Amino acid sequence: MRGPGDFAAFPAGAILVSRTTNPAWTPLFHLASAVITESGGPLSHGAVTARELGIPAVMSVPKCLSLLEPGSRVRVDGLKGLVMPV
């Protein structure tokens, strides 16, 4: 997801991949199975919201938007901070 213009195309159960998130992105978290962002840390909007909803999240993954193509299959381990190809 590159911005709010992409929100309508986000499928339920997909992994939310973005540069960053803010409160406007919160509805997508309710659909997402996990979150990966290029920026942010443990107190960022993405991390806090994912934690509140009980979904795994990994923040500060450089170039995740360019490395992960739509439809890519990855495993997100929020406890270890890992994103691994499946």
C-alpha positions, -999 to +999 in steps of 0.1 A: +000+000+000+015+033-010-013+055+003-049+060+010-057+058-027-048+020-025-070+012+005-100+000-014-079-027-031-066-041+002-079-077+005-089-092+039-062-115+053-034-099+033-001-086+049-001-048+050+032-036+035+039+002+035+065+028+041+048+039+073+013+042+088-007+067+106-042+067+122-059+069+088-045+034+081-062+019+111-092+003+092-066-018+072-052-033+104-086-049+111-083-067+077-046-075+078-030-107+089+003-089+096+021-056+091+055-048+076+068-012+073+099+005+060+101+029+090+089+030+126+098+013+158+082-003+188+062+029+197+052+038+161+015+038+150+019+006+131+036-013+160+012-001+186-020-008+166-008-042+155+000-051+191-035-039+202-051-061+176-029-091+182-014-093+147+024-097+140+043-067+129+079-060+118+089-023+115+120-008+098+124-033+069+144-013+044+130-014+008+101-037+018+078-020-008+102-027-036+114-061-024+079-076-018+057-078-049+020-080-045+011-116-040+045-125-025+043-152+002+062-144+034+060-154+071+061-125+096+076-132+130+068-102+151+085-116+182+119-121+164+115-092+140+118-114+110+102-115+075+110-148+057+100-160+023+077-190+022 
